[in-house]
Amino acid sequence: MNNLRSDENTAIRRERRRWVYVVMTRVIRTDGPDVTGAGVFLTRADAEKAQAVIASKSVDCWIEELPVAV
């Protein structure tokens, strides 16, 4: 099995990643804005549902996509 030799495997780097979706919020406080993550989701649809609930409370929020190595 020539393909399993370590010197050959180091030459081939396979980038594998998945994404997580972080719902971020910004609340204006007297000492300045407070930006924090409100939740991390495996699907964009779940993140969008959470964002809708948070946005209904008049909080500035958005979704950030972050890569996670697999």
mmJSON file of the N, C-alpha and C atoms, coordinates in Angstrom:
{"data_MODEL":{"atom_site":{
"group_PDB":["ATOM","ATOM","ATOM","ATOM","ATOM","ATOM","ATOM","ATOM","ATOM","ATOM","ATOM","ATOM","ATOM","ATOM","ATOM","ATOM","ATOM","ATOM","ATOM","ATOM","ATOM","ATOM","ATOM","ATOM","ATOM","ATOM","ATOM","ATOM","ATOM","ATOM","ATOM","ATOM","ATOM","ATOM","ATOM","ATOM","ATOM","ATOM","ATOM","ATOM","ATOM","ATOM","ATOM","ATOM","ATOM","ATOM","ATOM","ATOM","ATOM","ATOM","ATOM","ATOM","ATOM","ATOM","ATOM","ATOM","ATOM","ATOM","ATOM","ATOM","ATOM","ATOM","ATOM","ATOM","ATOM","ATOM","ATOM","ATOM","ATOM","ATOM","ATOM","ATOM","ATOM","ATOM","ATOM","ATOM","ATOM","ATOM","ATOM","ATOM","ATOM","ATOM","ATOM","ATOM","ATOM","ATOM","ATOM","ATOM","ATOM","ATOM","ATOM","ATOM","ATOM","ATOM","ATOM","ATOM","ATOM","ATOM","ATOM","ATOM","ATOM","ATOM","ATOM","ATOM","ATOM","ATOM","ATOM","ATOM","ATOM","ATOM","ATOM","ATOM","ATOM","ATOM","ATOM","ATOM","ATOM","ATOM","ATOM","ATOM","ATOM","ATOM","ATOM","ATOM","ATOM","ATOM","ATOM","ATOM","ATOM","ATOM","ATOM","ATOM","ATOM","ATOM","ATOM","ATOM","ATOM","ATOM","ATOM","ATOM","ATOM","ATOM","ATOM","ATOM","ATOM","ATOM","ATOM","ATOM","ATOM","ATOM","ATOM","ATOM","ATOM","ATOM","ATOM","ATOM","ATOM","ATOM","ATOM","ATOM","ATOM","ATOM","ATOM","ATOM","ATOM","ATOM","ATOM","ATOM","ATOM","ATOM","ATOM","ATOM","ATOM","ATOM","ATOM","ATOM","ATOM","ATOM","ATOM","ATOM","ATOM","ATOM","ATOM","ATOM","ATOM","ATOM","ATOM","ATOM","ATOM","ATOM","ATOM","ATOM","ATOM","ATOM","ATOM","ATOM","ATOM","ATOM","ATOM","ATOM","ATOM","ATOM","ATOM","ATOM","ATOM","ATOM","ATOM","ATOM","ATOM","ATOM"],
"id":[1,2,3,4,5,6,7,8,9,10,11,12,13,14,15,16,17,18,19,20,21,22,23,24,25,26,27,28,29,30,31,32,33,34,35,36,37,38,39,40,41,42,43,44,45,46,47,48,49,50,51,52,53,54,55,56,57,58,59,60,61,62,63,64,65,66,67,68,69,70,71,72,73,74,75,76,77,78,79,80,81,82,83,84,85,86,87,88,89,90,91,92,93,94,95,96,97,98,99,100,101,102,103,104,105,106,107,108,109,110,111,112,113,114,115,116,117,118,119,120,121,122,123,124,125,126,127,128,129,130,131,132,133,134,135,136,137,138,139,140,141,142,143,144,145,146,147,148,149,150,151,152,153,154,155,156,157,158,159,160,161,162,163,164,165,166,167,168,169,170,171,172,173,174,175,176,177,178,179,180,181,182,183,184,185,186,187,188,189,190,191,192,193,194,195,196,197,198,199,200,201,202,203,204,205,206,207,208,209,210],
"type_symbol":["N","C","C","N","C","C","N","C","C","N","C","C","N","C","C","N","C","C","N","C","C","N","C","C","N","C","C","N","C","C","N","C","C","N","C","C","N","C","C","N","C","C","N","C","C","N","C","C","N","C","C","N","C","C","N","C","C","N","C","C","N","C","C","N","C","C","N","C","C","N","C","C","N","C","C","N","C","C","N","C","C","N","C","C","N","C","C","N","C","C","N","C","C","N","C","C","N","C","C","N","C","C","N","C","C","N","C","C","N","C","C","N","C","C","N","C","C","N","C","C","N","C","C","N","C","C","N","C","C","N","C","C","N","C","C","N","C","C","N","C","C","N","C","C","N","C","C","N","C","C","N","C","C","N","C","C","N","C","C","N","C","C","N","C","C","N","C","C","N","C","C","N","C","C","N","C","C","N","C","C","N","C","C","N","C","C","N","C","C","N","C","C","N","C","C","N","C","C","N","C","C","N","C","C","N","C","C","N","C","C"],
"label_atom_id":["N","CA","C","N","CA","C","N","CA","C","N","CA","C","N","CA","C","N","CA","C","N","CA","C","N","CA","C","N","CA","C","N","CA","C","N","CA","C","N","CA","C","N","CA","C","N","CA","C","N","CA","C","N","CA","C","N","CA","C","N","CA","C","N","CA","C","N","CA","C","N","CA","C","N","CA","C","N","CA","C","N","CA","C","N","CA","C","N","CA","C","N","CA","C","N","CA","C","N","CA","C","N","CA","C","N","CA","C","N","CA","C","N","CA","C","N","CA","C","N","CA","C","N","CA","C","N","CA","C","N","CA","C","N","CA","C","N","CA","C","N","CA","C","N","CA","C","N","CA","C","N","CA","C","N","CA","C","N","CA","C","N","CA","C","N","CA","C","N","CA","C","N","CA","C","N","CA","C","N","CA","C","N","CA","C","N","CA","C","N","CA","C","N","CA","C","N","CA","C","N","CA","C","N","CA","C","N","CA","C","N","CA","C","N","CA","C","N","CA","C","N","CA","C","N","CA","C","N","CA","C","N","CA","C","N","CA","C","N","CA","C","N","CA","C"],
"label_alt_id":[null,null,null,null,null,null,null,null,null,null,null,null,null,null,null,null,null,null,null,null,null,null,null,null,null,null,null,null,null,null,null,null,null,null,null,null,null,null,null,null,null,null,null,null,null,null,null,null,null,null,null,null,null,null,null,null,null,null,null,null,null,null,null,null,null,null,null,null,null,null,null,null,null,null,null,null,null,null,null,null,null,null,null,null,null,null,null,null,null,null,null,null,null,null,null,null,null,null,null,null,null,null,null,null,null,null,null,null,null,null,null,null,null,null,null,null,null,null,null,null,null,null,null,null,null,null,null,null,null,null,null,null,null,null,null,null,null,null,null,null,null,null,null,null,null,null,null,null,null,null,null,null,null,null,null,null,null,null,null,null,null,null,null,null,null,null,null,null,null,null,null,null,null,null,null,null,null,null,null,null,null,null,null,null,null,null,null,null,null,null,null,null,null,null,null,null,null,null,null,null,null,null,null,null,null,null,null,null,null,null],
"label_comp_id":["MET","MET","MET","ASN","ASN","ASN","ASN","ASN","ASN","LEU","LEU","LEU","ARG","ARG","ARG","SER","SER","SER","ASP","ASP","ASP","GLU","GLU","GLU","ASN","ASN","ASN","THR","THR","THR","ALA","ALA","ALA","ILE","ILE","ILE","ARG","ARG","ARG","ARG","ARG","ARG","GLU","GLU","GLU","ARG","ARG","ARG","ARG","ARG","ARG","ARG","ARG","ARG","TRP","TRP","TRP","VAL","VAL","VAL","TYR","TYR","TYR","VAL","VAL","VAL","VAL","VAL","VAL","MET","MET","MET","THR","THR","THR","ARG","ARG","ARG","VAL","VAL","VAL","ILE","ILE","ILE","ARG","ARG","ARG","THR","THR","THR","ASP","ASP","ASP","GLY","GLY","GLY","PRO","PRO","PRO","ASP","ASP","ASP","VAL","VAL","VAL","THR","THR","THR","GLY","GLY","GLY","ALA","ALA","ALA","GLY","GLY","GLY","VAL","VAL","VAL","PHE","PHE","PHE","LEU","LEU","LEU","THR","THR","THR","ARG","ARG","ARG","ALA","ALA","ALA","ASP","ASP","ASP","ALA","ALA","ALA","GLU","GLU","GLU","LYS","LYS","LYS","ALA","ALA","ALA","GLN","GLN","GLN","ALA","ALA","ALA","VAL","VAL","VAL","ILE","ILE","ILE","ALA","ALA","ALA","SER","SER","SER","LYS","LYS","LYS","SER","SER","SER","VAL","VAL","VAL","ASP","ASP","ASP","CYS","CYS","CYS","TRP","TRP","TRP","ILE","ILE","ILE","GLU","GLU","GLU","GLU","GLU","GLU","LEU","LEU","LEU","PRO","PRO","PRO","VAL","VAL","VAL","ALA","ALA","ALA","VAL","VAL","VAL"],
"label_asym_id":["A","A","A","A","A","A","A","A","A","A","A","A","A","A","A","A","A","A","A","A","A","A","A","A","A","A","A","A","A","A","A","A","A","A","A","A","A","A","A","A","A","A","A","A","A","A","A","A","A","A","A","A","A","A","A","A","A","A","A","A","A","A","A","A","A","A","A","A","A","A","A","A","A","A","A","A","A","A","A","A","A","A","A","A","A","A","A","A","A","A","A","A","A","A","A","A","A","A","A","A","A","A","A","A","A","A","A","A","A","A","A","A","A","A","A","A","A","A","A","A","A","A","A","A","A","A","A","A","A","A","A","A","A","A","A","A","A","A","A","A","A","A","A","A","A","A","A","A","A","A","A","A","A","A","A","A","A","A","A","A","A","A","A","A","A","A","A","A","A","A","A","A","A","A","A","A","A","A","A","A","A","A","A","A","A","A","A","A","A","A","A","A","A","A","A","A","A","A","A","A","A","A","A","A","A","A","A","A","A","A"],
"label_entity_id":["1","1","1","1","1","1","1","1","1","1","1","1","1","1","1","1","1","1","1","1","1","1","1","1","1","1","1","1","1","1","1","1","1","1","1","1","1","1","1","1","1","1","1","1","1","1","1","1","1","1","1","1","1","1","1","1","1","1","1","1","1","1","1","1","1","1","1","1","1","1","1","1","1","1","1","1","1","1","1","1","1","1","1","1","1","1","1","1","1","1","1","1","1","1","1","1","1","1","1","1","1","1","1","1","1","1","1","1","1","1","1","1","1","1","1","1","1","1","1","1","1","1","1","1","1","1","1","1","1","1","1","1","1","1","1","1","1","1","1","1","1","1","1","1","1","1","1","1","1","1","1","1","1","1","1","1","1","1","1","1","1","1","1","1","1","1","1","1","1","1","1","1","1","1","1","1","1","1","1","1","1","1","1","1","1","1","1","1","1","1","1","1","1","1","1","1","1","1","1","1","1","1","1","1","1","1","1","1","1","1"],
"label_seq_id":[1,1,1,2,2,2,3,3,3,4,4,4,5,5,5,6,6,6,7,7,7,8,8,8,9,9,9,10,10,10,11,11,11,12,12,12,13,13,13,14,14,14,15,15,15,16,16,16,17,17,17,18,18,18,19,19,19,20,20,20,21,21,21,22,22,22,23,23,23,24,24,24,25,25,25,26,26,26,27,27,27,28,28,28,29,29,29,30,30,30,31,31,31,32,32,32,33,33,33,34,34,34,35,35,35,36,36,36,37,37,37,38,38,38,39,39,39,40,40,40,41,41,41,42,42,42,43,43,43,44,44,44,45,45,45,46,46,46,47,47,47,48,48,48,49,49,49,50,50,50,51,51,51,52,52,52,53,53,53,54,54,54,55,55,55,56,56,56,57,57,57,58,58,58,59,59,59,60,60,60,61,61,61,62,62,62,63,63,63,64,64,64,65,65,65,66,66,66,67,67,67,68,68,68,69,69,69,70,70,70],
"pdbx_PDB_ins_code":[null,null,null,null,null,null,null,null,null,null,null,null,null,null,null,null,null,null,null,null,null,null,null,null,null,null,null,null,null,null,null,null,null,null,null,null,null,null,null,null,null,null,null,null,null,null,null,null,null,null,null,null,null,null,null,null,null,null,null,null,null,null,null,null,null,null,null,null,null,null,null,null,null,null,null,null,null,null,null,null,null,null,null,null,null,null,null,null,null,null,null,null,null,null,null,null,null,null,null,null,null,null,null,null,null,null,null,null,null,null,null,null,null,null,null,null,null,null,null,null,null,null,null,null,null,null,null,null,null,null,null,null,null,null,null,null,null,null,null,null,null,null,null,null,null,null,null,null,null,null,null,null,null,null,null,null,null,null,null,null,null,null,null,null,null,null,null,null,null,null,null,null,null,null,null,null,null,null,null,null,null,null,null,null,null,null,null,null,null,null,null,null,null,null,null,null,null,null,null,null,null,null,null,null,null,null,null,null,null,null],
"Cartn_x":[0.824,0.0,0.871,1.212,2.081,1.403,0.099,-0.609,-0.629,-0.268,-0.332,0.988,1.988,3.273,3.167,3.759,3.602,4.219,5.315,5.924,5.027,4.226,3.309,2.082,1.624,0.44,0.703,1.925,2.208,2.183,2.428,2.407,0.972,0.012,-1.386,-2.117,-2.541,-3.305,-4.743,-5.611,-7.027,-7.712,-8.286,-9.024,-10.451,-10.821,-12.197,-12.73,-13.865,-14.469,-15.968,-16.61,-18.044,-18.253,-19.472,-19.783,-20.693,-20.513,-21.484,-21.98,-23.162,-23.815,-24.03,-23.412,-23.458,-24.38,-25.387,-26.259,-25.594,-25.259,-24.596,-25.608,-25.419,-26.301,-25.476,-26.086,-25.476,-26.526,-26.168,-27.035,-26.267,-26.921,-26.282,-26.468,-25.351,-25.354,-24.792,-24.901,-24.402,-22.895,-22.164,-20.71,-20.27,-21.205,-20.873,-21.603,-21.43,-22.132,-21.562,-22.439,-22.058,-22.399,-21.375,-21.563,-21.22,-22.138,-21.916,-22.626,-22.177,-22.837,-24.032,-25.169,-26.377,-26.612,-25.982,-26.164,-25.404,-25.072,-24.36,-25.232,-25.397,-26.299,-25.597,-26.018,-25.419,-26.025,-27.206,-27.829,-28.19,-28.159,-28.526,-30.008,-30.838,-32.276,-32.524,-31.835,-32.002,-31.517,-30.414,-29.892,-30.874,-31.491,-32.456,-33.698,-34.121,-35.262,-34.922,-33.743,-33.316,-33.172,-32.643,-32.487,-33.847,-34.847,-36.188,-36.753,-36.533,-37.022,-36.298,-34.998,-34.214,-34.578,-34.715,-35.027,-36.41,-37.316,-38.658,-38.619,-37.518,-37.353,-36.585,-36.516,-35.856,-34.372,-33.707,-32.265,-31.597,-30.534,-29.776,-29.06,-29.325,-28.682,-28.41,-27.462,-27.062,-26.452,-26.228,-25.661,-24.253,-23.308,-21.957,-21.692,-21.089,-20.721,-19.259,-18.99,-17.617,-17.247,-16.065,-15.638,-15.129,-15.401,-14.907,-14.198,-12.959,-12.19,-12.729,-12.783,-13.259,-12.09],
"Cartn_y":[-1.174,0.0,1.241,1.644,2.786,4.093,4.195,5.436,5.785,4.877,5.141,5.603,5.767,6.225,7.66,7.945,9.263,10.381,10.111,11.179,11.611,10.712,11.074,11.793,11.413,12.044,13.487,13.798,15.171,16.118,15.624,16.468,16.798,15.952,16.177,16.668,17.899,18.438,18.62,17.958,18.053,18.981,20.017,20.964,20.466,20.14,19.72,20.617,21.205,22.049,22.065,22.423,22.631,24.029,24.464,25.801,25.728,26.662,26.897,28.322,28.581,29.87,30.489,31.634,32.294,33.505,33.525,34.693,35.678,36.841,37.888,38.972,39.616,40.714,41.932,43.094,44.349,45.101,45.415,46.186,47.447,48.586,49.849,50.076,50.22,50.476,51.876,52.344,53.686,53.809,52.717,52.75,52.294,52.164,51.777,50.519,50.144,48.958,47.661,46.717,45.4,44.385,43.813,42.83,41.457,40.51,39.17,38.132,36.894,35.785,35.317,35.158,34.724,33.23,32.611,31.18,30.698,29.423,28.794,27.666,27.604,26.637,25.899,24.674,23.848,24.111,24.701,25.018,26.488,27.042,28.445,28.652,27.674,27.783,27.93,27.148,27.265,28.629,29.098,30.407,31.51,31.389,32.399,32.41,31.246,31.191,31.903,31.647,32.307,33.806,34.191,35.609,36.308,35.652,36.238,36.477,35.54,35.691,36.85,36.916,37.979,39.34,39.408,40.675,41.183,40.283,40.712,41.467,41.35,42.061,43.371,43.829,45.101,45.113,44.013,43.931,43.813,44.588,44.509,43.155,42.347,41.037,40.663,39.762,39.292,37.903,37.24,35.889,35.944,35.339,35.192,33.711,33.419,32.046,31.837,30.779,30.485,29.075,28.912,27.574,26.779,25.493,24.584,23.454,23.201,22.14,20.779,19.88,18.521,17.57],
"Cartn_z":[0.0,0.0,0.0,-1.109,-1.287,-0.874,-0.94,-0.643,0.84,1.702,3.135,3.724,2.914,3.433,3.913,5.051,5.66,4.825,4.142,3.356,2.194,1.663,0.589,1.134,2.309,2.873,3.296,3.676,4.082,2.894,1.712,0.528,0.107,0.488,0.132,1.375,1.317,2.443,1.987,2.66,2.324,3.298,2.761,3.593,3.729,4.945,5.22,6.314,6.04,7.066,6.898,7.954,7.99,8.556,8.559,9.046,10.265,11.169,12.228,12.041,12.541,12.361,13.735,13.957,15.256,15.161,16.007,16.086,17.043,16.508,17.284,17.618,18.766,19.168,19.564,19.405,19.844,20.654,21.879,22.759,23.137,22.99,23.352,24.85,25.522,26.965,27.221,28.427,28.749,28.545,28.744,28.577,27.185,26.254,24.888,24.463,23.196,22.704,23.294,23.508,24.018,22.93,22.291,21.225,21.786,21.592,22.13,21.27,21.382,20.7,21.512,20.846,21.533,21.378,20.38,20.173,18.954,18.954,17.84,17.311,15.989,15.364,14.234,14.002,12.955,11.585,11.547,10.262,10.218,9.028,8.855,9.187,8.844,9.122,10.626,11.447,12.901,13.396,12.834,13.228,12.847,11.67,11.236,12.126,12.587,13.51,14.825,15.349,16.591,16.375,15.229,14.915,14.89,14.328,14.267,15.667,16.573,17.948,18.631,18.466,19.101,18.512,17.199,16.535,16.949,17.297,17.727,19.054,19.761,21.036,20.835,19.595,19.243,19.591,19.363,19.578,18.21,17.996,16.749,16.708,15.676,15.6,14.151,13.988,12.672,12.819,11.686,11.686,11.089,11.776,11.255,10.989,9.852,9.498,9.871,10.619,11.032,10.587,9.976,9.562,10.767,10.748,11.777,11.055,11.399,10.759,11.176,10.208,10.466,10.309],
"occupancy":[1.0,1.0,1.0,1.0,1.0,1.0,1.0,1.0,1.0,1.0,1.0,1.0,1.0,1.0,1.0,1.0,1.0,1.0,1.0,1.0,1.0,1.0,1.0,1.0,1.0,1.0,1.0,1.0,1.0,1.0,1.0,1.0,1.0,1.0,1.0,1.0,1.0,1.0,1.0,1.0,1.0,1.0,1.0,1.0,1.0,1.0,1.0,1.0,1.0,1.0,1.0,1.0,1.0,1.0,1.0,1.0,1.0,1.0,1.0,1.0,1.0,1.0,1.0,1.0,1.0,1.0,1.0,1.0,1.0,1.0,1.0,1.0,1.0,1.0,1.0,1.0,1.0,1.0,1.0,1.0,1.0,1.0,1.0,1.0,1.0,1.0,1.0,1.0,1.0,1.0,1.0,1.0,1.0,1.0,1.0,1.0,1.0,1.0,1.0,1.0,1.0,1.0,1.0,1.0,1.0,1.0,1.0,1.0,1.0,1.0,1.0,1.0,1.0,1.0,1.0,1.0,1.0,1.0,1.0,1.0,1.0,1.0,1.0,1.0,1.0,1.0,1.0,1.0,1.0,1.0,1.0,1.0,1.0,1.0,1.0,1.0,1.0,1.0,1.0,1.0,1.0,1.0,1.0,1.0,1.0,1.0,1.0,1.0,1.0,1.0,1.0,1.0,1.0,1.0,1.0,1.0,1.0,1.0,1.0,1.0,1.0,1.0,1.0,1.0,1.0,1.0,1.0,1.0,1.0,1.0,1.0,1.0,1.0,1.0,1.0,1.0,1.0,1.0,1.0,1.0,1.0,1.0,1.0,1.0,1.0,1.0,1.0,1.0,1.0,1.0,1.0,1.0,1.0,1.0,1.0,1.0,1.0,1.0,1.0,1.0,1.0,1.0,1.0,1.0,1.0,1.0,1.0,1.0,1.0,1.0],
"B_iso_or_equiv":[0.0,0.0,0.0,0.0,0.0,0.0,0.0,0.0,0.0,0.0,0.0,0.0,0.0,0.0,0.0,0.0,0.0,0.0,0.0,0.0,0.0,0.0,0.0,0.0,0.0,0.0,0.0,0.0,0.0,0.0,0.0,0.0,0.0,0.0,0.0,0.0,0.0,0.0,0.0,0.0,0.0,0.0,0.0,0.0,0.0,0.0,0.0,0.0,0.0,0.0,0.0,0.0,0.0,0.0,0.0,0.0,0.0,0.0,0.0,0.0,0.0,0.0,0.0,0.0,0.0,0.0,0.0,0.0,0.0,0.0,0.0,0.0,0.0,0.0,0.0,0.0,0.0,0.0,0.0,0.0,0.0,0.0,0.0,0.0,0.0,0.0,0.0,0.0,0.0,0.0,0.0,0.0,0.0,0.0,0.0,0.0,0.0,0.0,0.0,0.0,0.0,0.0,0.0,0.0,0.0,0.0,0.0,0.0,0.0,0.0,0.0,0.0,0.0,0.0,0.0,0.0,0.0,0.0,0.0,0.0,0.0,0.0,0.0,0.0,0.0,0.0,0.0,0.0,0.0,0.0,0.0,0.0,0.0,0.0,0.0,0.0,0.0,0.0,0.0,0.0,0.0,0.0,0.0,0.0,0.0,0.0,0.0,0.0,0.0,0.0,0.0,0.0,0.0,0.0,0.0,0.0,0.0,0.0,0.0,0.0,0.0,0.0,0.0,0.0,0.0,0.0,0.0,0.0,0.0,0.0,0.0,0.0,0.0,0.0,0.0,0.0,0.0,0.0,0.0,0.0,0.0,0.0,0.0,0.0,0.0,0.0,0.0,0.0,0.0,0.0,0.0,0.0,0.0,0.0,0.0,0.0,0.0,0.0,0.0,0.0,0.0,0.0,0.0,0.0,0.0,0.0,0.0,0.0,0.0,0.0],
"pdbx_formal_charge":[null,null,null,null,null,null,null,null,null,null,null,null,null,null,null,null,null,null,null,null,null,null,null,null,null,null,null,null,null,null,null,null,null,null,null,null,null,null,null,null,null,null,null,null,null,null,null,null,null,null,null,null,null,null,null,null,null,null,null,null,null,null,null,null,null,null,null,null,null,null,null,null,null,null,null,null,null,null,null,null,null,null,null,null,null,null,null,null,null,null,null,null,null,null,null,null,null,null,null,null,null,null,null,null,null,null,null,null,null,null,null,null,null,null,null,null,null,null,null,null,null,null,null,null,null,null,null,null,null,null,null,null,null,null,null,null,null,null,null,null,null,null,null,null,null,null,null,null,null,null,null,null,null,null,null,null,null,null,null,null,null,null,null,null,null,null,null,null,null,null,null,null,null,null,null,null,null,null,null,null,null,null,null,null,null,null,null,null,null,null,null,null,null,null,null,null,null,null,null,null,null,null,null,null,null,null,null,null,null,null],
"auth_seq_id":[1,1,1,2,2,2,3,3,3,4,4,4,5,5,5,6,6,6,7,7,7,8,8,8,9,9,9,10,10,10,11,11,11,12,12,12,13,13,13,14,14,14,15,15,15,16,16,16,17,17,17,18,18,18,19,19,19,20,20,20,21,21,21,22,22,22,23,23,23,24,24,24,25,25,25,26,26,26,27,27,27,28,28,28,29,29,29,30,30,30,31,31,31,32,32,32,33,33,33,34,34,34,35,35,35,36,36,36,37,37,37,38,38,38,39,39,39,40,40,40,41,41,41,42,42,42,43,43,43,44,44,44,45,45,45,46,46,46,47,47,47,48,48,48,49,49,49,50,50,50,51,51,51,52,52,52,53,53,53,54,54,54,55,55,55,56,56,56,57,57,57,58,58,58,59,59,59,60,60,60,61,61,61,62,62,62,63,63,63,64,64,64,65,65,65,66,66,66,67,67,67,68,68,68,69,69,69,70,70,70],
"auth_comp_id":["MET","MET","MET","ASN","ASN","ASN","ASN","ASN","ASN","LEU","LEU","LEU","ARG","ARG","ARG","SER","SER","SER","ASP","ASP","ASP","GLU","GLU","GLU","ASN","ASN","ASN","THR","THR","THR","ALA","ALA","ALA","ILE","ILE","ILE","ARG","ARG","ARG","ARG","ARG","ARG","GLU","GLU","GLU","ARG","ARG","ARG","ARG","ARG","ARG","ARG","ARG","ARG","TRP","TRP","TRP","VAL","VAL","VAL","TYR","TYR","TYR","VAL","VAL","VAL","VAL","VAL","VAL","MET","MET","MET","THR","THR","THR","ARG","ARG","ARG","VAL","VAL","VAL","ILE","ILE","ILE","ARG","ARG","ARG","THR","THR","THR","ASP","ASP","ASP","GLY","GLY","GLY","PRO","PRO","PRO","ASP","ASP","ASP","VAL","VAL","VAL","THR","THR","THR","GLY","GLY","GLY","ALA","ALA","ALA","GLY","GLY","GLY","VAL","VAL","VAL","PHE","PHE","PHE","LEU","LEU","LEU","THR","THR","THR","ARG","ARG","ARG","ALA","ALA","ALA","ASP","ASP","ASP","ALA","ALA","ALA","GLU","GLU","GLU","LYS","LYS","LYS","ALA","ALA","ALA","GLN","GLN","GLN","ALA","ALA","ALA","VAL","VAL","VAL","ILE","ILE","ILE","ALA","ALA","ALA","SER","SER","SER","LYS","LYS","LYS","SER","SER","SER","VAL","VAL","VAL","ASP","ASP","ASP","CYS","CYS","CYS","TRP","TRP","TRP","ILE","ILE","ILE","GLU","GLU","GLU","GLU","GLU","GLU","LEU","LEU","LEU","PRO","PRO","PRO","VAL","VAL","VAL","ALA","ALA","ALA","VAL","VAL","VAL"],
"auth_asym_id":["A","A","A","A","A","A","A","A","A","A","A","A","A","A","A","A","A","A","A","A","A","A","A","A","A","A","A","A","A","A","A","A","A","A","A","A","A","A","A","A","A","A","A","A","A","A","A","A","A","A","A","A","A","A","A","A","A","A","A","A","A","A","A","A","A","A","A","A","A","A","A","A","A","A","A","A","A","A","A","A","A","A","A","A","A","A","A","A","A","A","A","A","A","A","A","A","A","A","A","A","A","A","A","A","A","A","A","A","A","A","A","A","A","A","A","A","A","A","A","A","A","A","A","A","A","A","A","A","A","A","A","A","A","A","A","A","A","A","A","A","A","A","A","A","A","A","A","A","A","A","A","A","A","A","A","A","A","A","A","A","A","A","A","A","A","A","A","A","A","A","A","A","A","A","A","A","A","A","A","A","A","A","A","A","A","A","A","A","A","A","A","A","A","A","A","A","A","A","A","A","A","A","A","A","A","A","A","A","A","A"],
"auth_atom_id":["N","CA","C","N","CA","C","N","CA","C","N","CA","C","N","CA","C","N","CA","C","N","CA","C","N","CA","C","N","CA","C","N","CA","C","N","CA","C","N","CA","C","N","CA","C","N","CA","C","N","CA","C","N","CA","C","N","CA","C","N","CA","C","N","CA","C","N","CA","C","N","CA","C","N","CA","C","N","CA","C","N","CA","C","N","CA","C","N","CA","C","N","CA","C","N","CA","C","N","CA","C","N","CA","C","N","CA","C","N","CA","C","N","CA","C","N","CA","C","N","CA","C","N","CA","C","N","CA","C","N","CA","C","N","CA","C","N","CA","C","N","CA","C","N","CA","C","N","CA","C","N","CA","C","N","CA","C","N","CA","C","N","CA","C","N","CA","C","N","CA","C","N","CA","C","N","CA","C","N","CA","C","N","CA","C","N","CA","C","N","CA","C","N","CA","C","N","CA","C","N","CA","C","N","CA","C","N","CA","C","N","CA","C","N","CA","C","N","CA","C","N","CA","C","N","CA","C","N","CA","C","N","CA","C","N","CA","C","N","CA","C","N","CA","C"],
"pdbx_PDB_model_num":[1,1,1,1,1,1,1,1,1,1,1,1,1,1,1,1,1,1,1,1,1,1,1,1,1,1,1,1,1,1,1,1,1,1,1,1,1,1,1,1,1,1,1,1,1,1,1,1,1,1,1,1,1,1,1,1,1,1,1,1,1,1,1,1,1,1,1,1,1,1,1,1,1,1,1,1,1,1,1,1,1,1,1,1,1,1,1,1,1,1,1,1,1,1,1,1,1,1,1,1,1,1,1,1,1,1,1,1,1,1,1,1,1,1,1,1,1,1,1,1,1,1,1,1,1,1,1,1,1,1,1,1,1,1,1,1,1,1,1,1,1,1,1,1,1,1,1,1,1,1,1,1,1,1,1,1,1,1,1,1,1,1,1,1,1,1,1,1,1,1,1,1,1,1,1,1,1,1,1,1,1,1,1,1,1,1,1,1,1,1,1,1,1,1,1,1,1,1,1,1,1,1,1,1,1,1,1,1,1,1]
}}}
